[in-house]
Amino acid sequence: MISFKFPEDVLKEDMSTQFVGSRFGLFVVAILVVSVQFGCDAKEGGTKVAGGKKFVTVGTAPAGGAFAPVGNAIAGVVDANKGDLNWTVTPQGTKGTQENIRRLEAGELEFGMANAAISYFATKGEGAWEKPHDIRAVTTIAPNVGIFVTTKSTGIYSISGLKGKRVVLGPAGAGFDYFLKPLLEAHGVTYEDMTVLNGNYISAVDMIADGKADAAFMGGAIPIPAVVQLCASQDVVFLELDANVGDKLKQYPFYFPVPVKADAYSDLDKDIVGMNVGNMQLLTHAKVDEDIVYNFTKLMYENRESIVEKHPAGRAINPKNAIRDTGTPFHPGAIKFYKEAGIWTE
């Protein structure tokens, strides 16, 4: 068995300089007043303001994964329930986590969807990140359950058996290295031990079916559609995690084991354990105004049932999971709301 405990109820809802005297100063004040009245664009706490209206942008990801629909759902629900707040909240398609983090740092986004493993290294300025990025968590969402799959014809029956094989490890530039390298190394495997192929999950299915790849990493909410598709055409083998992998990865707060039931896939004949390789999360930046983050968090959390109606991953925005520590500090505005809601724990 995996040697660290699976956190319970990840997805279970638990409702429970002052101007004085001079004519010049008065002239400048008059110009500023006229400018505001005629809708001069400005910045407020890093958020775009025009004519008094705040434009709040949520960076999502390319279509095809869960980030885009979940980010769209959050933005849409917050905008629909903003009440008297003079906001316009809109989602914006991006290339995903790494672009969102860079654009948060540049002040081009107020919020962004991300993978917690990539965020963790960005806050430290490690890996490909040249400096620490002052990103902050707003909420922790659904786990990203990672599994390795192959077919019976390859003769591979363990993760260590990937040595010398052709393995699809996600799209080029997507940042999968941040969570896959430590996971593979915990099994005694490095990137240099295999032929690394790049592609999304659907193309990975095609490569395996065409004999161009021996195995692939797949991640997402269970059941992962690409794995279901692969099981429909191939005899799939699921590569189980080593029993001591938890101890080897305990330094990273974003990993934890997730049970995968046998009935999740037609070719899975027993319950196995997958690995959360970084929760989906919503980020902001340290420089974003505390009131903006507070109000956004409040609207998102209090209307989370409406998010669930648009995407089931919204169930993870619940009292036990929303404040889960994955290694990225929470923004003071989010903490303020969670304390008021009575769910924040130090």
Residue pairs with C-beta under 8 A, 6 or more apart in sequence:
1 243
1 273
2 241
2 243
2 245
2 246
2 257
2 273
3 243
3 244
3 246
3 247
4 246
4 247
4 250
4 256
4 257
6 256
6 257
6 258
6 259
7 256
7 320
7 324
8 320
9 318
9 320
9 321
10 142
10 143
10 258
10 316
10 320
10 321
10 324
11 142
11 315
11 316
11 318
11 321
12 315
12 318
12 320
13 315
13 318
14 318
14 319
14 320
15 319
16 319
19 25
19 26
19 28
19 29
36 42
36 52
39 50
39 51
39 52
40 50
41 48
41 49
41 50
42 49
42 50
43 49
44 54
44 289
45 287
45 288
45 289
45 290
45 291
45 292
46 107
46 110
46 285
46 287
46 288
46 289
47 54
47 55
47 56
47 110
47 288
47 289
47 292
48 54
48 55
48 57
49 55
52 86
53 86
53 87
53 88
54 85
54 86
54 87
54 88
54 292
55 87
55 88
55 90
56 78
56 87
56 88
56 89
56 90
56 110
56 111
56 292
56 296
57 89
57 90
57 91
57 92
57 108
57 109
57 110
57 111
58 71
58 74
58 75
58 89
58 90
58 91
58 92
58 109
58 110
58 111
58 112
58 113
58 282
59 71
59 91
59 92
59 94
59 99
59 100
59 103
59 104
59 109
59 111
59 112
59 113
60 67
60 68
60 70
60 71
60 72
60 91
60 92
60 93
60 94
60 100
60 112
60 113
61 67
61 68
61 71
61 93
61 94
61 95
61 96
61 97
61 100
61 113
62 68
62 93
62 94
62 95
62 96
63 93
64 200
64 202
65 96
65 220
66 142
66 220
66 221
66 280
66 311
66 313
67 96
67 97
67 113
67 280
68 91
68 93
68 113
69 310
69 311
70 113
70 141
70 142
70 280
70 307
70 311
70 313
70 314
71 91
71 112
71 113
71 282
72 91
72 310
73 307
73 310
73 311
73 314
74 91
74 282
74 300
74 307
74 314
75 89
75 90
75 91
76 89
76 91
76 310
77 299
77 300
77 303
77 306
77 307
77 310
78 89
78 296
78 299
78 300
78 303
79 87
79 88
79 89
79 90
80 306
81 299
81 302
81 303
81 306
82 89
82 299
85 295
89 296
92 109
94 100
94 103
94 112
95 173
96 113
96 174
96 175
97 112
97 113
97 114
97 115
97 118
97 119
97 174
97 175
98 118
98 173
98 174
98 175
100 109
100 112
100 113
100 114
100 283
101 112
101 114
101 118
101 119
101 122
101 133
101 135
101 283
102 133
103 109
103 112
104 110
104 111
104 112
104 133
104 135
104 283
104 284
104 285
105 133
105 134
105 135
105 285
107 285
107 287
110 284
110 285
110 288
110 292
110 296
111 138
111 282
111 283
111 284
111 296
112 282
112 283
112 284
113 280
113 281
113 282
113 283
114 135
114 280
114 281
114 282
114 283
115 144
115 175
115 178
115 179
115 277
115 278
115 279
115 280
115 281
116 140
116 254
116 278
116 279
116 280
116 281
116 326
116 327
116 328
117 178
117 179
117 252
117 254
117 255
117 277
117 278
118 175
118 178
118 179
118 278
119 135
119 137
119 278
119 281
119 283
119 326
119 327
119 328
120 178
120 252
120 253
120 254
120 278
120 326
120 327
120 328
121 127
121 129
121 178
122 129
122 132
122 133
122 135
123 132
123 133
123 134
123 135
123 327
123 328
123 329
124 132
125 131
125 132
125 133
127 177
127 178
134 285
134 286
134 287
135 283
135 284
135 285
135 286
135 328
136 283
136 284
136 285
136 286
136 288
136 293
136 328
136 329
136 330
136 331
136 334
137 281
137 282
137 283
137 284
137 326
137 328
137 329
137 330
137 331
137 334
138 281
138 282
138 283
138 284
138 293
138 296
138 297
138 300
138 330
138 331
138 334
139 281
139 282
139 297
139 300
139 301
139 317
139 322
139 323
139 334
140 279
140 281
140 316
140 321
140 322
140 323
140 324
140 326
141 279
141 280
141 281
141 282
141 313
141 314
141 316
141 317
141 321
142 221
142 279
142 280
142 313
142 315
142 316
143 221
143 256
143 258
143 276
143 279
143 280
143 316
144 219
144 220
144 221
144 276
144 277
144 278
144 279
144 280
145 219
145 220
145 221
145 222
145 224
145 258
145 260
145 274
145 275
145 276
145 277
146 179
146 180
146 183
146 217
146 218
146 219
146 274
146 275
146 276
146 277
147 217
147 218
147 219
147 224
147 227
147 238
147 239
147 260
147 272
147 274
147 275
148 159
148 162
148 167
148 215
148 216
148 217
148 218
148 238
148 239
149 208
149 215
149 216
149 218
149 227
149 230
149 236
149 237
149 238
149 239
150 156
150 208
150 214
150 215
150 216
150 236
150 237
150 239
151 208
151 234
151 235
151 236
151 237
152 235
152 236
152 237
153 235
154 165
154 214
154 215
154 237
155 161
156 162
156 165
156 214
156 215
156 237
156 239
157 237
157 239
158 187
158 239
158 240
158 242
159 184
159 187
159 189
159 239
159 240
159 241
159 242
160 187
160 188
160 189
160 242
161 239
162 184
162 189
162 193
162 194
162 214
162 215
162 239
163 189
163 193
163 194
164 193
164 194
165 194
165 195
165 214
165 215
166 194
166 195
166 197
166 212
166 213
166 214
166 215
167 194
167 195
167 196
167 197
167 213
167 214
167 215
167 216
167 217
168 197
168 198
168 199
168 203
168 204
168 207
168 208
168 213
168 215
168 216
168 217
169 176
169 177
169 180
169 191
169 196
169 197
169 198
169 216
169 217
170 176
170 180
170 198
170 199
170 200
170 217
171 198
171 199
171 200
172 198
176 217
177 191
178 278
179 254
179 255
179 277
179 278
180 217
180 277
181 190
181 191
182 249
182 252
182 255
183 245
183 249
183 255
183 275
183 277
184 190
184 191
186 242
186 245
186 248
186 249
187 241
187 242
187 245
197 204
197 207
197 212
197 213
199 207
201 216
201 218
201 220
201 224
201 225
201 226
202 226
202 229
204 213
204 216
204 218
204 226
205 216
205 226
205 229
205 230
207 213
207 216
208 214
208 215
208 216
208 230
208 234
209 230
209 233
209 234
215 239
218 224
218 226
218 227
219 277
221 312
221 313
222 258
222 260
222 261
222 264
222 274
223 264
223 265
227 236
227 265
228 265
228 266
230 236
231 265
231 266
231 267
232 266
235 267
236 265
236 267
236 268
237 267
238 260
238 265
238 267
238 268
238 272
240 272
240 273
241 257
241 273
241 274
241 275
245 275
246 255
246 257
249 255
252 327
253 325
253 326
253 327
254 276
254 277
254 278
254 279
254 326
254 327
255 275
255 276
255 277
255 278
256 275
256 276
257 273
257 274
257 275
257 276
258 273
258 274
258 275
258 276
259 271
259 272
259 273
259 274
260 268
260 271
260 272
260 273
260 274
261 271
262 268
262 269
262 270
262 271
262 272
278 326
279 316
279 324
279 326
280 313
280 316
281 326
281 328
282 300
283 328
284 293
284 296
284 331
284 333
284 334
286 331
288 331
288 333
289 333
290 331
290 332
290 333
290 336
291 333
292 333
293 331
293 332
293 333
293 334
294 333
294 334
294 336
294 337
295 333
296 333
297 333
297 334
297 337
297 338
298 337
300 307
300 317
301 317
301 322
301 337
301 341
304 314
304 317
304 318
305 314
307 314
307 317
308 314
308 315
316 322
319 341
319 343
322 338
322 343
323 330
323 338
323 343
323 344
323 345
330 338
335 344
338 344
